[in-house]
Amino acid sequence: MITNQPPQIKLSAWRSFLLFSLLVLGLISLAGRAAYLQGMHHDFLQEKGESRYSRVVEMNADRGMITDRNGQILAISSPIASVHVDPKLVKITPEQLKQLSKLLETPSTVLERRLHRENSRFVYLKRQVIPEIAEKIMKLKIPGIDLTYESKRYYPEGEHAAHVLGFTDINDKGQEGVERGWQEILAGELGSRRVIKDNKGRIVEDIENIRLPKQGQDLILSIDRRIQYRAHEELKEAVKLNKAKAGSIVVLDAQTGEILALTNLPVYNPNNRSTISNDKIRNRALIDTFEPGSTLKPFTVAVAMEVGKVNSNTVMQTSPGLMQVGRRTIRDVNNKGELTVAEIIQQSSNVGTAKIALSLAPQTMWEMLNRSGFGAITHSGFPGEASGVLRSYNTWRPIEQATMSYGHGISTSLMQLARAYTIFTSGGELKPVSLMKRDMPVMGQRVISRDTALAMSRMLELATKPGGTAPLAQINGYRVAGKTGTAHKLIDGQYAKKQYISTFVGYAPASNPRLIIGVMIDEPSAGKYFGGAVAAPVFSNVMSNALHSLNIPPDAPANNVVTFTAMPEMDEEG
């Protein structure tokens, strides 16, 4: 009989036991693995899982604001967007690419390379796009394109305060000036937060703040915006009028050492990066050094008075207008005959100053210049500040000591030179300079006695009157003191015959000094080059404006300025 039942397969007992054992072992292994992963390796799994959707993103810290001493904004950060793309998610039509290219002002070929960059998940299309343009880009609804919000630095004063403030780079990091010197204080510290992103890289939920950002500190500078503006405009006019290569002005508070203004030419606009170049960003008042010429003569005379070699009435013979030192000849512009020490300063006699210098021990003269701040940085805080050159007295030859007395063989920055004059305005103390606002006068380092300082101040006042080298420095209603300098420019170790550095450093009111102004004009080439003709008028205009801006009371009659028909050529020749 034939049946349709399928054949039954029977396993032997040992084979059944083996199969059952393998199944049980497999189940036990899976259970053990699950227990291990869920219990002992939980953090690892959590991390791997969260990495699919969870991200830690930076939280920007707002950069500190910079203001002048009166609260006027000099530098501030404004929000701005940067456009970026995830090349693995981007989908763009030819028409969208054309519109994107127009909005970003970037060629389509350049955008194509960025949009399809291999092995990248984040590519900037353009940094620092204004909000209106960023909004139009997002309306194109191109998958993979998104915005990152940053900040951009804005400088309301433009070029007028460029060399004080400097500028930041595209990542908001200081590159020059205050922005660089005080970077850590202004920048603050970045924060971070954990977010959830979707498969298109968009943030869909904030989970937690890991570290809150620490906002940057605001800075209140010693700068007075009104004085800064006028100083820049007067310098620009002087450089143009004298067809000069460059120029600098420094304005100091004579009592506190605060820097009220500092400007240079050539200049740039920190809001427009296309105007920035290495030549324009140089803060010449601090990093450029030059031979100061006769602006150094008061220091030679001051030390001679301190040690009792001369007084203001001591008579010196300068005839016949030249003197031989070794094989070198020192000359005056003309034969001045017998001069008192006061007249040597007033008329800027090289011969008279050299004779006074050679009556001093080299160490004595060096110590005076060293204590006055020459050969050392002023510690203003500006990055890259130059120290100048003051060689050791052990190396001086007589001719070098003689020429150094009227500013040759020594180099200084304009800031150092202006600061050194604080010894004449403060009764003999060298004041520390500051770019940060101070609330009260500061103690300085004693350099000369009060009597010597007052005597020198009277001599420097004579230099600004008719018969002196700087009558163009006079100001209606104020007594002015100061000293001119005209030095042949040192180029590649040689003195140029027709290239000059013209300087004037002075202060007012002379009866109770409040402000010191140093002016330097580099290579005037319009016919005039004496410091009294080129730099002194700039001093007069800036000082007059500053005194009135600060409501400093006059110390002279309103008609005190004495007119004259011609500029006396009594200044020094290097």
Sequence and secondary structure as in RCSB ss.txt:
>XXXX:A:sequence
MITNQPPQIKLSAWRSFLLFSLLVLGLISLAGRAAYLQGMHHDFLQEKGESRYSRVVEMNADRGMITDRNGQILA
ISSPIASVHVDPKLVKITPEQLKQLSKLLETPSTVLERRLHRENSRFVYLKRQVIPEIAEKIMKLKIPGIDLTYE
SKRYYPEGEHAAHVLGFTDINDKGQEGVERGWQEILAGELGSRRVIKDNKGRIVEDIENIRLPKQGQDLILSIDR
RIQYRAHEELKEAVKLNKAKAGSIVVLDAQTGEILALTNLPVYNPNNRSTISNDKIRNRALIDTFEPGSTLKPFT
VAVAMEVGKVNSNTVMQTSPGLMQVGRRTIRDVNNKGELTVAEIIQQSSNVGTAKIALSLAPQTMWEMLNRSGFG
AITHSGFPGEASGVLRSYNTWRPIEQATMSYGHGISTSLMQLARAYTIFTSGGELKPVSLMKRDMPVMGQRVISR
DTALAMSRMLELATKPGGTAPLAQINGYRVAGKTGTAHKLIDGQYAKKQYISTFVGYAPASNPRLIIGVMIDEPS
AGKYFGGAVAAPVFSNVMSNALHSLNIPPDAPANNVVTFTAMPEMDEEG
>XXXX:A:secstr
            HHHHHHHHHHHHHHHHHHHHHHHIIIIITHHHHHHHHHTTTEEEEEE      EE TTS EEE
EEEEEEEEEE TTT    HHHHHHHHHHHT  HHHHHHHHT TT S EEEEEEE HHHHHHHHHT  TTEEEEEE
EEEE TTGGGGHHHH  B TTS B SHHHHHTHHHHH B EEEEEEE TTS EEEEEEEEE  B    EEBS  H
HHHHHHHHHHHHHHHHTT SEEEEEEEETTT BEEEEEEES   TT GGG  HHHH  HHHH  B  GGGGHHHH
HHHHHHTTS  TT EEE TTSEEEETTEEEE SS   EEEHHHHHHHT HHHHHHHHHTS HHHHHHHHHHTTTT
S    S TT    B   GGG  HHHHHHHTTT S BB HHHHHHHTHHHHTTSEE   BSB  SS    EE S H
HHHHHHHHHHHHTTSTTSS GGG BTTB  EEEEEEEEEEETTEEEEEEEEEEEEEEE TTS  EEEEEEEE   
SS   HHHHTHHHHHHHHHHHHHHTT    S TT     SS    S   
